[in-house]
Amino acid sequence: MEWGMANRMAQLIQADGHCLFLPVDHGYFQGPTRKLEEPRKTLAPLLPYADAIFITRGVLRSSLAPDNAKPIILRVSGGTSMVGKDLANEGITTSIEEVIRLNASAVGISIFVGSDYEKESLLNLSRLVDEGEKYGIPVMAVTAVGKELEKRDARYLALCCRIAAELGARVVKTYWCEDFERVLTGCPVPVVMAGGPQVDTELEVFEFVYDGIQKGAIGVNLGRNIWQNDFPVAMIKAIRAVVHENASPKQAQELYENEKNK
């Protein structure tokens, strides 16, 4: 791995081999998502506890101060919305020159395996990898499922992750699922866990994060389960303890309860 690529990967993945990425890119297809209506206010208290921020260029410019930023994973796919016909019909929205101008540490793009736009999204990934490798910028592939959440099983996600790795993604973001080890075993590049919609209890989040880390995921890319929580700082601190300190779900729950009562 050349120095520039290795240096950017080291910015994202911490010395312990783990990472906590905070995505706030949801507005690129959802609009003003609940509790992300004002990204600057949402991000400010959470920044100290994130290892990197997954964000679009527009929100990066408007909501993150250049002198107080964490490493940036720039969302560079889009072109669809929740009210459109098909979320899978994405294109690349941001040039590599813009990525370099914004000093991003990595770029992120969704792939839609099994959709009507499978080929297009996979070729988008391939083209982005070509550009990223040219300039030493890692690509994170996001195994998106659009509105079809029932696709989140180990067989499907293992297929998606392996394809993403085969096409050159340096990191893959995917969902935790039952038999998650099957997904990880078949993916020869680091995997981070997505959260999806907010779940019913904090303990459920701590449990799937802990299970995934124990099975070999390097970290998380959790958004709504953090900033839609009533106590987002307590939540991110507890998740950070699981990721970086090997805290158990019970220990994370205790930390969360203590922090939210401060």
C-alpha positions in Angstrom: 0.0 0.0 0.0 1.5 3.3 -1.0 2.1 6.0 1.6 -0.8 8.3 0.8 -3.3 5.4 0.8 -1.8 4.0 4.0 -1.8 7.4 5.7 -5.5 8.0 4.9 -6.5 4.5 6.1 -4.6 5.2 9.3 -6.6 8.4 9.8 -9.8 6.3 9.6 -8.8 3.1 11.4 -7.3 3.8 14.8 -4.2 2.2 16.3 -6.3 -0.5 18.0 -7.5 -1.6 14.6 -11.1 -0.3 15.2 -13.1 2.7 14.2 -16.3 4.7 14.9 -17.6 6.5 11.9 -20.5 8.9 12.3 -22.7 9.2 9.2 -24.7 12.4 8.7 -25.3 11.9 4.9 -28.9 10.9 5.1 -30.2 14.2 3.7 -28.9 13.4 0.3 -32.0 11.2 -0.3 -34.2 11.8 2.8 -34.1 15.5 3.0 -34.2 17.1 6.5 -34.2 13.8 8.5 -35.5 13.9 12.1 -32.9 15.4 14.5 -30.7 16.1 11.5 -32.6 19.2 10.4 -29.7 21.4 11.5 -26.6 19.3 10.9 -24.2 21.7 12.6 -26.2 21.5 15.9 -26.4 17.7 15.7 -22.7 17.3 15.0 -21.2 19.7 17.4 -21.5 17.7 20.7 -20.7 14.4 19.0 -17.5 15.3 17.1 -15.1 14.6 20.0 -16.2 11.0 20.1 -16.2 10.1 16.4 -13.1 8.8 14.5 -14.5 10.1 11.1 -17.6 11.7 9.7 -19.4 10.4 6.6 -20.9 13.5 5.0 -21.9 15.1 1.7 -19.9 18.1 0.4 -22.7 20.5 0.9 -23.2 19.8 4.6 -19.4 19.6 5.0 -19.0 23.1 3.8 -22.0 24.5 5.7 -21.8 22.6 9.0 -18.2 21.7 9.8 -15.5 24.2 10.7 -12.3 23.5 8.8 -10.2 24.0 12.0 -12.3 21.6 14.1 -13.0 18.7 11.8 -12.4 15.0 12.0 -11.3 12.9 9.0 -13.9 13.0 6.3 -15.4 10.2 4.3 -17.2 12.1 1.5 -20.5 10.7 0.2 -20.1 10.8 -3.6 -23.1 8.9 -4.9 -26.7 10.1 -5.2 -29.2 11.4 -7.7 -32.3 9.8 -6.2 -34.7 10.5 -3.4 -37.3 8.9 -1.2 -40.1 10.2 -3.4 -38.5 9.0 -6.6 -39.1 5.8 -8.4 -36.1 3.8 -7.4 -33.4 4.6 -4.8 -31.0 2.2 -6.6 -30.7 4.4 -9.7 -27.7 6.4 -8.4 -24.8 8.0 -10.1 -21.5 9.6 -9.0 -22.2 13.1 -7.8 -18.8 14.4 -6.9 -15.6 14.6 -9.0 -12.2 13.3 -7.7 -10.9 16.9 -8.0 -13.6 18.0 -5.6 -12.7 15.2 -3.2 -9.0 16.3 -3.2 -10.0 20.0 -2.8 -12.1 19.1 0.3 -9.1 17.1 1.7 -11.3 14.0 2.2 -9.6 10.9 3.8 -11.9 8.6 1.9 -15.0 8.5 -0.3 -18.2 6.4 0.1 -20.6 5.1 -2.6 -23.7 2.8 -2.4 -24.0 -0.4 -4.4 -27.4 -2.1 -5.0 -26.8 -5.7 -5.7 -29.8 -7.5 -7.0 -31.6 -4.4 -8.0 -32.6 -3.2 -11.5 -29.5 -0.9 -11.4 -27.1 -3.5 -10.1 -24.7 -3.2 -13.1 -24.7 0.6 -13.0 -24.0 0.9 -9.3 -21.2 -1.7 -9.5 -19.6 0.0 -12.5 -19.9 3.3 -10.6 -17.9 1.6 -7.8 -15.3 0.4 -10.2 -14.8 3.8 -11.8 -14.5 5.4 -8.4 -11.9 2.9 -7.3 -9.9 3.6 -10.4 -9.9 7.3 -9.6 -9.3 6.8 -5.9 -6.4 4.5 -6.4 -4.8 7.0 -8.8 -4.7 9.6 -6.0 -4.3 7.4 -2.9 -7.9 7.9 -1.7 -9.7 4.8 -0.3 -13.2 3.9 -1.3 -15.8 2.7 1.1 -18.6 0.7 -0.5 -22.0 0.8 1.2 -24.2 -2.3 0.6 -27.5 -0.5 0.3 -30.8 -2.2 0.2 -33.0 0.7 -0.5 -36.5 0.2 0.9 -36.2 -3.6 0.9 -35.0 -4.2 4.4 -35.9 -7.9 4.2 -32.7 -8.4 2.1 -30.5 -8.1 5.2 -29.6 -11.8 5.6 -26.2 -13.3 5.7 -26.3 -14.9 2.3 -27.2 -11.7 0.5 -24.9 -9.4 2.5 -22.0 -11.9 2.1 -22.6 -11.7 -1.7 -22.6 -7.9 -1.6 -19.5 -7.5 0.5 -17.5 -9.9 -1.5 -18.4 -8.2 -4.8 -17.5 -4.8 -3.3 -14.1 -6.2 -2.2 -13.5 -7.9 -5.6 -14.1 -4.6 -7.3 -11.5 -2.8 -5.2 -13.3 -1.2 -2.2 -10.8 -0.7 0.7 -13.6 -0.8 3.3 -17.1 -2.2 3.2 -20.1 -0.8 5.2 -22.8 -3.4 5.7 -25.6 -4.4 8.1 -25.2 -6.7 11.0 -27.3 -9.8 10.6 -27.7 -13.3 12.1 -24.7 -15.5 11.1 -22.6 -12.3 10.6 -19.4 -14.4 10.7 -20.4 -15.7 7.3 -20.4 -12.2 5.9 -17.0 -11.4 7.4 -15.3 -14.7 6.4 -16.1 -14.1 2.8 -14.9 -10.4 2.7 -11.1 -9.9 2.5 -11.2 -6.2 3.3 -12.3 -4.5 6.6 -16.0 -4.4 7.4 -17.8 -1.7 9.4 -21.4 -2.1 10.6 -24.3 0.1 9.5 -27.2 0.7 11.9 -30.2 1.3 9.7 -33.4 2.7 11.4 -33.4 3.4 15.1 -34.2 0.3 17.2 -36.4 0.0 20.2 -33.8 -0.1 23.0 -30.2 1.0 23.4 -29.2 -2.4 24.6 -30.2 -3.9 21.2 -27.6 -1.6 19.6 -24.9 -2.5 22.1 -25.6 -6.2 21.6 -25.3 -6.2 17.8 -22.2 -3.9 17.9 -20.5 -6.1 20.5 -21.4 -9.3 18.5 -20.1 -7.9 15.3 -16.8 -6.7 16.8 -16.2 -10.0 18.5 -16.7 -11.7 15.1 -14.3 -9.5 13.3 -15.9 -6.3 12.2 -13.5 -3.4 12.7 -16.1 -0.9 13.8 -19.3 0.9 13.1 -20.9 3.5 10.9 -23.9 4.4 13.0 -26.0 7.5 12.6 -29.7 7.4 13.5 -29.1 5.1 16.4 -26.8 7.8 17.9 -28.2 11.2 16.9 -31.9 10.3 17.0 -31.4 9.0 20.6 -32.7 11.2 23.3 -29.2 11.3 24.8 -26.9 11.2 21.8 -23.7 12.0 23.6 -24.3 9.2 26.2 -25.1 6.9 23.3 -21.9 7.6 21.3 -19.8 7.3 24.4 -21.3 3.9 25.2 -20.8 2.7 21.6 -17.3 4.0 21.6 -16.6 1.9 24.7 -17.8 -1.3 22.9 -15.7 -0.5 19.8 -12.5 0.7 21.4 -12.5 -0.7 24.9 -14.2 -4.1 24.4 -17.0 -3.1 26.8 -19.8 -5.7 27.0 -23.4 -4.7 26.2 -24.1 -4.6 29.9 -21.2 -2.4 30.6 -22.2 -0.1 27.7 -25.7 0.1 29.1 -24.4 1.1 32.5 -22.2 3.7 30.9 -25.1 5.0 28.9 -27.3 5.3 32.0 -24.6 7.1 34.0 -23.9 9.5 31.2 -27.5 10.4 30.4 -28.1 11.3 34.1 -25.2 13.8 34.2 
